[in-house]
Amino acid sequence: MTEIVDTEPTAAVGHPYITSVLRRWPVVAAAAVLGALLGFVASQLATPSYESQASLYFSQSIGDSGNDLNQGSTYTQAQMLSFAELADSELVLGPVADQLATGLTATDLASIVTVSVQPNTVVLDITASTSNPTVAATIVDATVQSLKRSVLELAPKTAKGDTTVSIRTIEPPAVAISPSSPNTLVNTLAGLVLGIAVALIAIVIRQLFASRVRPVADLQRVVDAPLLGEIAADRSPDPVLALLRGTGSPTAESYRTLRASLAHEASDQGPTSILVTSAAESGDSSAISANLALAFREAGNRVALVDADLRTPTLAETAGVEAEPGVAEILSSNIRFSRVVRKRALGLVDLVPAHTVDNPTGVLVKGNLPQLLTALRKDYDSIIINTHATSSASDAAVLAPFVDGVLVVADRAVVKSADLGGALATLRRAGATVTGVVLAEKSPVSARAAVGRLVGSLTGRKSGSSYRVTTTSGESAPRSTVTVTESDASSATPNT
């Protein structure tokens, strides 16, 4: 007996995004290169700026004792912010503008000159930034001289008329050789990082809002399971089970291709039991299961179709047979298998129907599923089991360890890659052998209504006669025939 810890499947949240990024690494690389190129070009087109800087040291010029010098240093440090404000004022920059005679005003110089004080020191830095390195150095030098004159005029004087503040230039302004901005290396690296960030954001947004699996290439990029086939929508005026309606339709051929792909994936032996489940609620696994069973029967296999969807079963109505007793009774009691199987319910396919129950997962977990499969394997070559969507119930995870392979149906118009990836991850955690994925497209008319009209009153006759299809509601509908030869009729009946 298999114990399922999680009653509901959990989707892989991070994995689809990481996978999407890894699969689109050329896009990320191209965005990085483009961003770096834009950063480099922007640096080359930008007007270069040159900086020149001078550093001034302030001290108090009175007192000879250590105590006087210490007090003087503390006083001067406390005045440094005032000196910085003075250096950026009209009093200092006005004379500089007059001296340079370049048309720059004191206000213009205030936007060019930057004054800063090194923390906990008496050192003041004056920096000028312009497009001309010589002009920058000239502005700094003139500002230094003007600041010295203003400080000496404004600082307190001794009784002898001497100034109490001393200013020394410890780093004179120099003409810059290389521009301070733009920094080509930094801008190029910033462009590279920005390009990568934009690409990643775009990929995540695409994954969030445009993550439906539409073309085959999308499926192959998103999941790591084989694509076994594509089932096109049956767009006939009265859609039916493709393999019962006729032999030459594109939809019928797609089911034959799916059967061949399943046999190929199983290394020429083919799984004797196949579980069919949908990645999301939109997937029509019941129609896929029924047509796949017909395809295996057409290939000469003795086929049993088991409806293990105890939440929304449809195969009994599809075949026009009673749903009770069904698979739930086999799993939960000792009812004989012969009382449950509906012989030739769909063409020459035997059906084990299902009906809704209160606790579907509990019935599947506690039931005699291994014994049922063992009994079916004695009389049938192929067992097709239909179950509920993996995204909304854990039923498929319960059944998966007991079958030879799991086929996951994805409705290409609705299912998202995150749902599909999450379904595959859930099944594999349960120990399933995921045989592959089939992309399907629903017919304009729902499969349940369509096949109900087709086989609602399907009856068989003697060898060589045909099945004639009529509607249960009395409405007229195009007739279809399925001829059964003597050999078909005999081989279709298993030993029970």
N, C-alpha and C positions, 0 to 999 in steps of 0.2 A: 504494500500500500504506500502511495506517495503522499507525503505531507507537504502541503502548500502553506508557507508562512504568511505571505501577503494575500489577502483576500481580493485585492484589486491590483492590477498591474500598474507599475510606475514607469513613466516615460523618461527616457534619457534626456536630461535637459541640456547639459553642457556639451555632450558629445556631438550633436548635429552641427553646432556652431564651429567647434574645433575642426571637425571633418570638412565643413564647407570652406573654412579658411585654408586648410592644408591642400584641398583640391584646387583652390583658386590662387595658389601661391604666385603664378605668373602675373596675375592682376596686382597683387600686393607688391611684387618686385618692380613692375612697371610704374606703379604709383610712387614708389620710393625713388626711382631714378628720375621721374618727372619732377617730383618735389625738390630733389637735390639740384636739378638743372635750373628750375625756377629760382631757387635761392641763390645760385651762383650768378645767373643772369641779372637778377635784381641788384646784387652787390656790384656788378660791373657797371650797371647803368646809374647807380646812385652817385651823388656828388660826394667826393671824399672830404672828410673833416679831419683837421690837424689840431692837436692839442699842445699847449705849452704851459708849464707850471713852475711856480716859484714857491719856496717855503721860507717863512719868516719866524724868527725866534724872539719872543718877548720876555723881558726881565725887568725887575725894579733896580734902579741904579743908585739907591741910597742904602746906607747901613753897611757896616763891616763885620759885625758879629754874626755868629751862626744863627742866633735867634732872629736877628733882623733879616738875614737872607731867607730864612724859612718863612717868616711872615710875608716877606716881599713876594716870594714864589706863590704862596697861597693867594695873595691879593691879585697878582697878575693872572693866575689861572681863572680866578673868579671873573676877571674882566675880559676873557677871551671872546665870549659871545658878543660882547659890546664892540670889540674890535672888528669882529666879523661883520656885524651889522653896519659898522662905519665904512668898511671897505666896499660895500655894495650900495653905498648911498650917493646921493647927488653931490655931496660935499667932496667926495673923493673922485667920482667918475666924471663930474663936470669938467674939472681941469684936464682930465685925460682926453676927453672929447675935443676940447679946444686945442690941446697940444698935437693930437694926431691930424686934425684937419682933414678927415676923410669923409665928412658928411654924416658920421655916426653921432647920435646924441647920447646923453647919459643914459636914457631909457634903453636905447639900442645896446649900449655896452653892458647894461645890467642883465640882458638876456644872453650875452656872450660870456660874461665873467661869472665864474662860480667860486664862492669862498667857503671853505670848510675848516673846522678845527679838529685836530686829532684828539680823541678822547683822553682826558686826564693828563694833558700836556699843555705846554704854552707855545705850541707850534701851530701856525696858521698857514694854510695852503691857498694860493690864488691860481686859478686855472682859467684859460681862455681857449675857446674852440671856434675856429673859422676854417674856411676853405683854402686859406693861404697860410702856410706855416710861418712865414716871416711876420705877417701881420699879427698872428696870434702871439708870437714871442714879444712883439713891440707893445701890444696892449697890456700884457702881463707886466712888463718892465715899467711901463708908465704908471700902471695902477699901484705897483709896489712903492714907487717914489712918491706918488700922491698920498698914499696911505701913511707913509712915514711922516710926511710933513703935517698931515692933519692930526696924527696922534701926538706929535711933539707940541702942536699948538694947543690941543685940548687937554693933555695930561696935566695933573697937578704939578706945581713948581715948588722947589725948596725956597727957604728964606733968601738964599743967594740968587734965586731966579733960575736955577738949573732944573731941567726936566727930571721927573721921577721914573720915567719909563724909557727903556733902551730897546731898540729894534735892530736885529742883525739878520742879514740874508744868508741862510744856510744852504739854499739851493737856488741858484739864479735861473731865470728862464732860458730855455734853449730852443733853437729852431728844430721842429720835428722832422725826421727823415721819412717816416712812413705814416700813413693816415691812421687815426685811432678808430675811425669808422668809415665805411662799413667793414665789418670783420667777415671776410669772404668765407673762411673756414667755418665759423660759427653759423653763418646764414645758410651755408650749404648743408650742414648737418641738421639744422633746424628744418629746412625744407624736406630733407629725407625723412625725418621723424614725422613731420606733418603729413607727408604723402602716405606713409604707412598707416597713420591713424585714420585718415580719410578713407582709405581702402578698407580697413577693418570695419569701420562704422557702416560703410556702404554694404559690405557683405552681411553684416548682422541685420541691417534693415531689410535687405532682400530676403534673408532667411525668415524674418518675422512676418513680413507682409506679402511676400511672393514665393512662398515655399511649397506650393503645390507641385506635385510630380507630374509634369505634362509630357515632354518628350522623353524618349528612351534614354537619351544621354543624361537627363537629370537623374533618373533612377540609378544609373550606373555610377554617377558621381556621389550619390547620397548614401547608398547602402552597399554592404559588402556581401550580398547574396546574389546568386545567379538570376538573371532575367530569363524565365522559361517560356514566356510568350506574351502576346497581346491579344485580348479579346475585344474585337470591335463591336460597337452597338449594332443590334439587329434593327434595321430601319424599314423593315417591311411593313405594309399597312396593318398587319395583325401579327405582331411579334410572338414567336413561340419558341419552345425548346428547339434549338437549331438542328440537332441531329435527329429529331423526330419529324421535323417539317420537310427536310429535303437533304440531299447529299452534296449539293454543289455550291451552297452559299458560302461567302467569305467567312461568316461567323462559324459555320460548321467546320470549315477547314482550319480555322484558328484553334478550335478545340482538339482537332486531330494533331495539330502541331504541338500543342501543350502536352498531350499524351506521349508523343514521341520524345519530347524534351525530358519529361519525367523518367522515361525508360532510359534515356541516355545518361542522365545524372546519376542513375542507380547502377551504372556499369553493366548495362545489358540485362540485369536481372529485374530491375524495377522494384520499388517498394510494394510489398503486398498490402500494406495499409497506409493510406494517405489521409492526413487530417487537413481539412480546408478551413481556413479562418481568414477574417478580414482585418486589415490594419486599423480600420476605423468603421464606425457605424454605417457609413455610406457604401461600403463594399458589399456586393451582392454574392456572398459566398454560397448561398443555397443554389442559385442558378449555375454557378461555376461547378459546384459539386455534382448536380444532376447531369449536366452536359458532359462533364468529365467521365462520370460513370457510364454514360451512353457511349462515349468514345472508346473506353476500355472494352465494353461489351461488343462493339463493332469490330474490334481487333481480335475477337474470339475468346476473350476472357469470361469466366464466370464472375459476375460482379454483384456485390452487395452494397447498397447505398444506405448509410446509417445517419439519421438526423439526430445529432447530439446537442442541438440548440434547444435547450429547455426553457429559454426566455422568450424567443420569438420564432417558434418553429413554423415552417411553411411547406415542407416537402409533402406532408400528408394531403394538404389542400391542393398542392400542385398535382399530385397523382390521383386525386379524387377518391381517397380511401379514408377509413376511420383512423383517427390519431391514437385511440386507446384500444387495447393496451399497446404500449410502445416501449421505447428504450428505457424509460424510467422504471417501468415494472420489471424489466429484466435485471436492471442494476440493483433494485431494492428488494426483490423477492425471488422466489424460486420458480417463477412462471416458466413454462416450457418455451423454448425458442420458436418452435413451430407455431405457437399461438400468436406470436408477435410479427413474424416476418410476413410481408405482403408480396406474394409471388407475382412477378411480372407486372409490378405496379407502374413502372415507367418502361414501356416497350418490353424488353426482355431482361430488365434490371429488377432485382428483388429489393424491396425497401423495408427498413426498420424505422417506423415513423416515431414522432415525438409529440408531446403536448406540454404545455406550460406547467411548472411545478412551483411550489412556494420557495424552496431552497435549492436552486439548481446546482450550485457549487457543492453543497453538502451531499446531494445525490451522487454526483460524479466522484467525489473524494471517497465516500464510504461504499460505493457500489462495487459490483463484481466485474469491473471493466476488463481486467486481464482474462478472466474466464470467458467473457463474451467474445473477445478477440480470438482467443484460442478456438472457440467453437466455430467462429466464422471462417478462420483460416483452413479448417478441415474441408469446407464445402465450396469455398470461393477462391478464385485466383487473385482478385483485386477487391479491396475493401475501401470505399470512399466514405469518410466521416465528415459531416458538416457540423460546425460549431459556431458559437457567438463570436462577435468581434473582440479582438484582443485588447483594444483600447478601453473598453467599458466593462470587462468582466475577466475573471481569472480562469474561466472554463477551459480555454485552449491550453493554458499552462498546466492544468490538471491532466488533460488528456495526452498532451504531447509526449511525455516519456514512454508511453505504451505503444506508440505507433512507429512505423519505419521512417516516416518523413512528414514534414509539415509544409504545406503550400500556403503562402500568404497572398491574399488578394488585395490589390490597391486600386481604388477608383481614381484614375488619373485626373479627373476633373475636380476632385474634392480633397483627397487625402494630402496632408502635408508631410514633408520629408521628416519632420520631427516625430510625427505619429508613426510613420513607417519604421524609422530607426528605433523608436521606443518599443514597437511591437516585436521587432526582431530581437532586441535585447532582452525583453521579458521572456520570450520563448526559450532563448538560449540559457538564461539563468535557471529555467525550469528543467534543463537537460534535454531540450528538443534538438532533433536533427532538422534544421531548416533546409529543405530541398531547394527552395527557390521562391521567387516572387513572380506573380502574373499581373500585368496591368490590364484593367478592365474598364469598359465604358458602358454605362447603363443604357438600355434601350429607352426610347421616348415613353413607352408604356412600361409600367413596373413589371418585373419578372413574375411576381406573385399573381397579378391579374392575368397576364398573358398566358402563362402555362396553365392556370386554372381553367381558362377558356378552352385550351387545347385538349387537355386530357381529363376534363371533368367527368366525361362518360366514356372513357376508353375501354373497349371490349375486344377480346380476341376470338378468332374462329379457328376452324381446322387448318391443317397444313395446306399451304398454298393460298389460303384466303388472306384477307387484309384487315388491318385495323382502320375503321372509319371514324373520323373525329367529328363530334357534334358538340354543341354548347349546352351547358346545363340550364342556362336561362331561357333557352328557346330561340335566341337570336341566331340568325343565319351567319355563317362564317365560311371562309374558304376551306375546302376539305383537303386533308392530307392523308396519304396512305403509307403504311409501312408493311411491306410484304414479308412474311415469315415462312421460310422453307421448313421442310420436315426436320432437317438436321439442326436448324436453329432452335426449333421448339424443343427438341429433346435435350440438346446441350444446355439449354437455359435452366433446366430444372435441377437444382443441386440435390444431393442425397442428404436428407434431414431425418 
